[in-house]
Each structure stands twice: as C-alpha cells, then as structure tokens.
Amino acid sequence: MGLVDRVKNILLAPKTEWTVIEGETSSTGDLMGAYVAPLAGISVLCGFVGSSIVGVSLPFVGTYRTPILAGIGVAVFSFAMAFVGIFILSLIINALAPTFGGEKNPAQAMKVAVYSYTPAWIAGILGIIPALGLIGIVVSLYGLYLLYLGLPRLMRNPEEKSIGYTAVVVICAIVIGILISLMAGGLAMLTGGGAMMGGMRGSGPAVTFDQDSPMGKLEGFGKKMEDVGKKMEAAQKSGDPNKQMQAAMEGLGAVLGGGKRFEPLGIEQLKPLVPENFAGLPRTSLGADKGGMPGLPMSKTEANYGDGAGKSVELEVTDTGGAGGLMGLAGWMNIQGEKETEGRIERTRREGGRVVHEEFSKGGRDAEYTVVLGDRFIVSARGEGVSIDALRSAVGSLDLGKLESMKDIGAVK
C-alpha cells in the first residue's frame, strides 16, 4: 500500500486499517525506510523552516529565530531520534504485552509503534508556522486513540485491559520524548541556539491573560500540571513504588483530561438512561461497571435488545471521566466529513455542542450511531438489521439533555 493511502486510512478509518495492518508482513527496514523516514523527514524539515526561517513572534520582544547552524543540528538530531524512539517504544510495547494478557511479537509491536506515531508526524508539518504549534499538539493526541485500537488487534491483549496497556505505553513514550527533547535542547545550546533566549531572561512586567481566553486556559493548564509535577516529585522522594505509580497515573489523567479530572458517575446514575425498549426492540440484557486506574476512571452501562428474528441492537452509555480531554479532541479540531465506499457510508458532524458519528451499510444490514456530549459522555448504538434512521431516532428519544447537564459533576480539584 502506498504511503499516502496508508496515512489516510490509519487516520480516517483506523479500526479497519489495523485489521489490514495485522495481516501484513513488513520488515523493520521496510517500515523505517518507506514510512518513518519520509514522514519524520517532512516533519523535522517543517520544524526547521518554522524555527529558523519563519521565526517565533514573542510579545514585547519581536521575532526570535533559531540560528541556522543550531536549527540544522536539531533537525538532523530529531530525524535520527525518530528512528531510535520508535525502536525503543516497540521494545516496550512487546515487553509489556504479557503483563496485559497479550502475546509477545516484535514485528507486530514495531507496526503498532510506527503507525500510532502517524498523527505526531503529520502534526509536525504545522511546525512550519510556529503559531500553530498548539494545534499540532492537539492533533498528536489522536495517536493515543490509534494506540488504543491497535494494541488489542496486533498484540492480542483483552480489550478490557487496553486502557491500562495504553496508559503505561503512553507514559513510557512521554519519558522517551522528554529525554530526546532535553538532548535536542542541549545540542541547540552547544550550537548557539540558546544565546538569544539567555539574553531574554530579564525581570519585566508579568503578563496575565483572561482566564477564558485560549492563552488563559493554557496558562491554567500549565499551573495544574505544575501541581501534578510537585506531587510526582514528592512520590519519587518517598521511595514508595506504589505512590510513584499512582502519581504517574494521576498525572496522565490530568493530561488526558485537558487539565480537568472527574470522578465518573455512579452506575446507579447511568442505568436509568438505558430504557426497557429501544428502537422498537425489547431489552434482553443489562450490565454496568465502573473502574479503570488511578487518574483514569470510567463508568459504563450497556444493554442488548433483540426480537430473536434477526434484529438486534447494543446500546452503551459511557462516562469517560478522567479522559474527557480526549473526547473534546473532535470538538477542538472541528472534525467533520463524509466518506462513502461501494457499500458503506460514514459521516461525522457537529450538532451544536455535540459531535455525531454515523456509519452504516447501504443495504441496511448494520448501522452505528454515536454522539459525544459535553466532551465527556458517549452514547453509542450499534444494530444488526436496524436502519441508521431507526438508531438516530432511538438515541434522540433518550434523555440526552439530562446526561449533558451532568458534565461538571464529580470535578476533582
């Protein structure tokens, strides 16, 4: 498969693309040379142009440009480290597989690491305009979702353990990224990149932002992450591995929550949202659970409906709790679009403050309708022998307004 097609498919149709990737026999050399090299190369090139040619505009200072020599050095180093980082991450993914009920497979682990990094490299293209850097960070977060989908498919771990597996891999990836960034920063200093920045450390008037503005929200997020850092430092000094892991998980939860953390709704609050009849079908089973890990709790209720004659629907109502920041990703990016193939149609759109996703076969054999509420709750209905119109109407008949009104319940300070 060509590079452009693979990038497009893994970003727009990850569930089906991971299935295709699972059956491919790609060597490490093929992945590194035909996929990592061009994407990482374009990313670092755009970063070089943005930092050394375009420059960063700083309030009260003007435009700062990284010296050409330093920029070239950092670009070359970053390109080399892209391969090193992917290789190390694949080793970690493979080593952790048995811990989460998966199967060790170095080749599959390499594919998970490589393709999960796709959004980060695509986001790197935005580096050509430094002011778009924050958007690039948001785009990169989509890689967490790709990782979450790819692990159970390629590493064979149970899906219920995917959140924990993903969280630990993400923490390792963050550590790898920090180490690489520190080394890149040291290289820039050695080649003169820090000269001007050093001269800018003066005592000047403090700059404040409206807390509701984008910069104000970013500033607030930074303060919260500073508090998380202090907790992690205290846990490190304690020498207690359990406290260290708990602090790490809470820190991850703060990141995934966009600086906010929520204790998910209780099962007793979610169950009433699941009716006895749905889409004209009687309920045949009902279940609910609440769990997760420190800093990343979730709760969910699900029910199955059917007539025993070929029509069936599965309804899920999920409170993502600590991972609300991921749910807000589609809203931040204003993701909308439509994809149509010979037999299927897939649509994503915004309806007010909600994000709606529809996917169904043209013959009406199956359909899926999902709505994200308050950047926190997910209501999803999947049916066999039920039309998308029926699912849309059935979900619309639920008390979505009541659920949406509870988006701020359980906030953890």
C-alpha positions as CSV (number, residue, x, y, z in Angstrom):
1,M,0.0,0.0,0.0
2,G,1.3,3.5,-0.9
3,L,2.4,5.9,1.8
4,V,-0.4,8.4,1.2
5,D,-3.1,5.8,1.2
6,R,-1.8,4.3,4.5
7,V,-1.7,7.7,6.2
8,K,-5.2,8.5,5.0
9,N,-6.6,5.1,6.1
10,I,-4.9,5.0,9.5
11,L,-6.2,8.5,10.3
12,L,-9.7,8.3,8.9
13,A,-10.6,4.6,9.3
14,P,-8.3,3.2,12.0
15,K,-10.5,0.3,13.0
16,T,-10.5,-1.3,9.6
17,E,-6.9,-0.3,8.8
18,W,-5.5,-2.0,11.9
19,T,-7.1,-5.2,10.6
20,V,-5.3,-4.8,7.3
21,I,-2.0,-4.0,9.0
22,E,-2.3,-7.1,11.2
23,G,-2.1,-9.4,8.2
24,E,0.8,-7.6,6.5
25,T,4.4,-8.9,6.7
26,S,6.5,-5.8,6.8
27,S,10.2,-5.9,7.9
28,T,11.6,-3.3,10.3
29,G,13.7,-2.0,7.4
30,D,10.6,-1.5,5.2
31,L,8.7,0.3,7.9
32,M,11.6,2.6,8.8
33,G,12.6,3.3,5.2
34,A,9.3,3.6,3.4
35,Y,7.2,5.1,6.2
36,V,9.1,6.6,9.1
37,A,11.8,8.2,7.0
38,P,9.6,10.3,4.7
39,L,7.1,11.3,7.4
40,A,9.7,12.1,10.1
41,G,11.8,13.9,7.4
42,I,9.0,16.2,6.3
43,S,8.1,16.9,10.0
44,V,11.6,17.9,11.0
45,L,12.1,19.9,7.8
46,C,8.9,21.9,8.5
47,G,10.1,22.4,12.1
48,F,13.4,23.8,10.9
49,V,11.8,26.2,8.5
50,G,9.4,27.4,11.2
51,S,12.0,27.9,13.9
52,S,15.0,29.2,11.8
53,I,13.3,30.9,8.8
54,V,9.9,32.0,9.8
55,G,10.6,32.5,13.5
56,V,8.5,32.8,16.6
57,S,6.8,36.0,17.4
58,L,7.2,36.9,21.2
59,P,5.2,39.7,22.9
60,F,7.3,42.8,23.7
61,V,10.4,41.1,22.2
62,G,9.8,40.6,18.5
63,T,10.6,37.6,16.3
64,Y,13.1,35.1,17.5
65,R,14.7,32.7,15.0
66,T,16.9,29.8,16.0
67,P,20.4,30.3,14.4
68,I,20.7,28.3,11.2
69,L,23.5,26.1,12.5
70,A,21.6,25.2,15.6
71,G,18.4,24.6,13.6
72,I,20.2,22.2,11.2
73,G,21.8,20.4,14.1
74,V,18.5,19.9,16.0
75,A,16.7,18.9,12.7
76,V,19.3,16.2,12.0
77,F,19.3,15.0,15.6
78,S,15.5,14.9,15.7
79,F,15.4,12.9,12.5
80,A,17.8,10.3,13.8
81,M,16.0,10.2,17.2
82,A,12.7,9.4,15.4
83,F,14.1,6.0,14.5
84,V,15.6,5.4,17.9
85,G,12.4,6.5,19.7
86,I,10.2,4.2,17.6
87,F,12.6,1.3,18.1
88,I,12.7,1.7,21.9
89,L,8.9,2.1,22.0
90,S,8.4,-1.1,20.1
91,L,10.6,-2.9,22.6
92,I,8.5,-1.6,25.4
93,I,5.2,-2.5,23.7
94,N,6.5,-6.0,23.1
95,A,7.9,-6.5,26.7
96,L,4.6,-5.3,28.3
97,A,2.3,-7.5,26.2
98,P,2.2,-10.5,28.7
99,T,1.5,-8.1,31.6
100,F,-1.8,-7.1,30.0
101,G,-2.7,-10.6,28.7
102,G,-1.2,-10.1,25.3
103,E,1.3,-12.0,23.2
104,K,4.9,-11.0,22.5
105,N,5.5,-10.4,18.8
106,P,8.4,-8.0,17.9
107,A,7.1,-7.5,14.3
108,Q,3.6,-6.6,15.4
109,A,4.9,-4.3,18.2
110,M,7.0,-2.4,15.7
111,K,3.9,-1.9,13.5
112,V,1.9,-0.6,16.5
113,A,4.7,1.9,17.4
114,V,5.2,3.1,13.8
115,Y,1.6,3.7,12.8
116,S,0.5,5.1,16.2
117,Y,3.0,7.9,15.7
118,T,1.4,9.0,12.4
119,P,-0.6,11.9,13.8
120,A,2.5,13.3,15.5
121,W,4.4,13.4,12.3
122,I,1.5,14.9,10.4
123,A,1.1,17.5,13.2
124,G,4.8,18.3,12.7
125,I,4.0,19.8,9.4
126,L,2.2,22.6,11.2
127,G,5.6,23.5,12.7
128,I,6.3,25.5,9.6
129,I,4.1,28.1,11.2
130,P,5.1,28.2,14.9
131,A,1.9,29.9,15.9
132,L,0.1,26.6,15.0
133,G,2.1,24.6,17.5
134,L,-0.7,24.2,20.0
135,I,-3.0,22.8,17.3
136,G,-0.2,20.4,16.4
137,I,-0.2,19.1,20.0
138,V,-3.9,18.5,19.8
139,V,-3.6,16.6,16.5
140,S,-0.8,14.5,18.0
141,L,-3.2,13.3,20.8
142,Y,-5.1,11.3,18.2
143,G,-2.1,8.9,18.3
144,L,-3.4,7.8,21.7
145,Y,-6.6,6.6,20.2
146,L,-4.7,4.8,17.4
147,L,-2.6,3.1,20.0
148,Y,-5.6,2.1,22.0
149,L,-7.2,0.5,18.9
150,G,-4.0,-1.1,17.7
151,L,-2.8,-2.9,20.8
152,P,-5.6,-5.5,21.2
153,R,-5.6,-6.1,17.4
154,L,-1.9,-6.7,17.0
155,M,-0.7,-7.7,20.5
156,R,-3.7,-9.8,21.2
157,N,-4.5,-8.4,24.7
158,P,-8.1,-8.5,26.0
159,E,-9.9,-5.3,25.1
160,E,-10.8,-4.6,28.7
161,K,-7.1,-4.3,29.5
162,S,-6.4,-1.9,26.6
163,I,-6.8,1.3,28.7
164,G,-4.2,0.2,31.2
165,Y,-1.8,-1.1,28.5
166,T,-2.2,2.2,26.5
167,A,-1.7,4.3,29.6
168,V,1.6,2.6,30.6
169,V,2.9,2.8,27.0
170,V,2.0,6.5,26.8
171,I,3.9,7.2,30.0
172,C,6.9,5.5,28.5
173,A,6.6,7.4,25.3
174,I,6.4,10.7,27.2
175,V,9.6,9.8,29.1
176,I,11.3,9.0,25.8
177,G,10.1,12.2,24.3
178,I,11.3,14.3,27.3
179,L,14.8,12.7,27.2
180,I,15.0,13.4,23.4
181,S,13.9,17.0,23.9
182,L,16.4,17.5,26.6
183,M,19.2,16.2,24.4
184,A,18.0,18.3,21.5
185,G,17.9,21.4,23.8
186,G,21.5,20.7,24.9
187,L,22.5,20.4,21.3
188,A,20.9,23.8,20.5
189,M,22.7,25.4,23.3
190,L,26.1,24.0,22.2
191,T,25.5,25.3,18.7
192,G,24.4,28.8,19.8
193,G,20.7,28.3,19.9
194,G,20.3,29.5,23.4
195,A,22.3,32.7,23.1
196,M,19.3,35.0,22.5
197,M,17.0,33.2,24.8
198,G,19.5,33.6,27.6
199,G,19.5,37.3,27.0
200,M,15.8,37.4,27.2
201,R,15.6,36.3,30.9
202,G,15.2,39.7,32.4
203,S,12.9,41.0,35.0
204,G,9.9,42.5,33.3
205,P,6.3,43.1,34.0
206,A,4.3,39.9,34.5
207,V,1.9,39.1,31.6
208,T,-1.5,37.9,32.5
209,F,-4.3,36.6,30.3
210,D,-8.1,36.4,30.6
211,Q,-8.8,33.0,32.1
212,D,-11.5,32.3,29.5
213,S,-9.1,33.1,26.6
214,P,-7.1,30.3,24.8
215,M,-3.9,31.6,26.4
216,G,-5.6,31.9,29.8
217,K,-6.8,28.3,29.6
218,L,-3.3,27.2,28.6
219,E,-1.9,29.2,31.5
220,G,-4.3,27.5,33.9
221,F,-3.5,24.1,32.5
222,G,0.2,24.8,33.0
223,K,-0.4,25.6,36.7
224,K,-2.3,22.4,37.2
225,M,0.4,20.4,35.6
226,E,3.0,22.2,37.8
227,D,1.0,20.9,40.8
228,V,1.0,17.4,39.3
229,G,4.8,17.7,38.9
230,K,5.2,18.5,42.6
231,K,3.1,15.5,43.6
232,M,5.2,13.2,41.4
233,E,8.4,14.7,42.8
234,A,7.2,14.1,46.3
235,A,6.2,10.5,45.4
236,Q,9.7,10.0,43.9
237,K,11.3,11.2,47.1
238,S,9.2,8.8,49.2
239,G,10.8,5.8,47.5
240,D,7.4,4.1,47.5
241,P,6.9,2.4,44.1
242,N,3.1,2.3,44.6
243,K,2.9,6.1,45.3
244,Q,5.1,6.8,42.3
245,M,2.9,4.8,40.0
246,Q,-0.3,6.4,41.5
247,A,1.2,9.9,41.0
248,A,2.2,9.0,37.4
249,M,-1.3,7.7,36.7
250,E,-2.9,10.8,38.2
251,G,-0.6,13.0,36.1
252,L,-1.6,11.1,32.9
253,G,-5.2,11.6,33.9
254,A,-4.7,15.3,34.2
255,V,-3.1,15.4,30.7
256,L,-5.8,13.3,29.1
257,G,-8.5,15.4,30.9
258,G,-7.1,18.6,29.5
259,G,-6.2,19.9,32.9
260,K,-9.5,18.7,34.4
261,R,-10.3,15.5,36.3
262,F,-13.7,14.0,37.0
263,E,-14.9,11.1,39.2
264,P,-17.2,9.3,36.8
265,L,-20.9,9.0,37.5
266,G,-22.0,6.0,39.6
267,I,-23.7,3.0,38.0
268,E,-27.0,3.9,39.6
269,Q,-26.9,7.2,37.8
270,L,-26.2,5.7,34.4
271,K,-28.6,2.8,34.5
272,P,-31.8,4.9,34.3
273,L,-30.6,6.2,30.9
274,V,-31.0,2.7,29.4
275,P,-34.7,2.1,28.6
276,E,-36.5,-1.3,28.6
277,N,-37.4,-0.8,25.0
278,F,-35.1,0.7,22.3
279,A,-35.5,1.1,18.6
280,G,-38.8,-0.9,18.9
281,L,-37.0,-3.9,20.4
282,P,-37.3,-5.3,24.0
283,R,-34.3,-5.4,26.3
284,T,-32.7,-8.8,26.6
285,S,-29.7,-8.0,29.0
286,L,-28.4,-5.2,31.1
287,G,-25.0,-4.6,32.6
288,A,-22.9,-1.9,34.1
289,D,-19.4,-1.4,35.5
290,K,-17.2,1.3,37.0
291,G,-13.4,1.1,37.2
292,G,-10.2,1.9,35.5
293,M,-7.0,3.0,37.1
294,P,-5.9,5.9,39.4
295,G,-6.3,9.1,37.4
296,L,-8.2,7.5,34.6
297,P,-11.5,6.1,35.9
298,M,-14.6,5.4,33.7
299,S,-18.1,4.1,34.1
300,K,-20.4,2.4,31.6
301,T,-23.8,0.9,31.3
302,E,-24.8,-1.3,28.4
303,A,-27.8,-3.2,27.2
304,N,-28.7,-5.6,24.4
305,Y,-32.1,-5.6,22.6
306,G,-33.5,-8.0,20.1
307,D,-36.6,-9.7,18.7
308,G,-35.0,-13.1,18.1
309,A,-35.7,-12.8,14.4
310,G,-32.5,-11.1,13.1
311,K,-32.9,-7.6,14.6
312,S,-30.6,-6.7,17.4
313,V,-29.1,-3.5,19.0
314,E,-26.4,-2.9,21.5
315,L,-26.6,0.4,23.5
316,E,-23.8,1.8,25.5
317,V,-23.7,4.9,27.7
318,T,-20.2,5.8,28.9
319,D,-18.8,8.4,31.2
320,T,-15.2,8.8,30.2
321,G,-14.4,10.6,33.5
322,G,-10.6,11.3,33.5
323,A,-10.2,11.0,29.8
324,G,-12.6,13.8,28.9
325,G,-9.8,15.7,27.2
326,L,-9.7,13.0,24.5
327,M,-13.4,13.3,24.0
328,G,-13.0,17.0,23.4
329,L,-10.5,16.4,20.7
330,A,-13.1,16.2,17.9
331,G,-14.7,19.4,19.2
332,W,-11.4,21.3,19.4
333,M,-10.5,20.2,15.9
334,N,-14.0,20.7,14.5
335,I,-13.7,17.3,12.8
336,Q,-16.4,16.9,10.2
337,G,-16.6,15.0,7.0
338,E,-18.2,12.2,5.0
339,K,-16.7,9.0,3.5
340,E,-18.5,6.8,1.0
341,T,-17.4,3.5,-0.5
342,E,-19.2,1.0,-2.6
343,G,-21.2,-0.5,0.3
344,R,-20.9,1.9,3.2
345,I,-21.3,5.5,4.3
346,E,-19.6,7.2,7.2
347,R,-20.3,10.7,8.5
348,T,-19.0,12.9,11.3
349,R,-20.6,16.3,12.0
350,R,-21.3,18.8,14.8
351,E,-24.8,19.5,16.1
352,G,-24.5,22.5,18.4
353,G,-22.0,21.5,21.1
354,R,-22.3,17.8,20.3
355,V,-20.2,15.6,17.9
356,V,-22.2,13.0,16.0
357,H,-20.8,10.0,14.1
358,E,-22.8,7.7,11.8
359,E,-21.7,4.6,9.9
360,F,-24.0,2.2,8.1
361,S,-24.2,-0.2,5.1
362,K,-26.2,0.9,2.1
363,G,-28.1,-2.3,2.2
364,G,-29.3,-1.7,5.7
365,R,-27.6,-4.8,7.2
366,D,-25.9,-2.9,10.0
367,A,-25.6,0.6,11.4
368,E,-23.9,2.5,14.2
369,Y,-24.8,5.9,15.6
370,T,-22.7,7.7,18.2
371,V,-23.0,11.1,19.9
372,V,-20.4,12.8,22.2
373,L,-22.0,15.0,24.9
374,G,-20.3,17.7,26.9
375,D,-16.8,16.4,25.8
376,R,-17.3,13.7,28.4
377,F,-20.2,11.3,27.7
378,I,-20.5,8.9,24.8
379,V,-23.8,7.3,23.8
380,S,-23.4,4.7,21.1
381,A,-25.9,2.3,19.4
382,R,-24.9,-0.5,17.1
383,G,-27.6,-2.5,15.3
384,E,-28.0,-5.5,13.0
385,G,-31.0,-5.4,10.7
386,V,-31.8,-1.9,12.0
387,S,-31.6,1.2,9.9
388,I,-29.5,4.2,10.7
389,D,-32.7,6.3,10.8
390,A,-34.1,4.0,13.5
391,L,-31.0,4.2,15.6
392,R,-30.8,8.0,15.2
393,S,-34.4,8.3,16.3
394,A,-34.0,5.9,19.2
395,V,-30.9,7.7,20.6
396,G,-32.7,11.0,20.2
397,S,-35.6,9.7,22.3
398,L,-33.2,9.2,25.3
399,D,-32.9,12.0,27.9
400,L,-29.6,13.3,26.4
401,G,-30.2,16.8,27.9
402,K,-30.2,15.4,31.4
403,L,-27.0,13.5,30.8
404,E,-25.4,16.5,29.2
405,S,-26.4,18.7,32.2
406,M,-24.2,16.4,34.4
407,K,-21.0,17.1,32.6
408,D,-19.5,19.1,35.5
409,I,-20.5,16.6,38.2
410,G,-17.6,14.9,40.0
411,A,-14.9,17.5,39.3
412,V,-11.7,16.8,41.2
413,K,-9.7,19.8,42.3
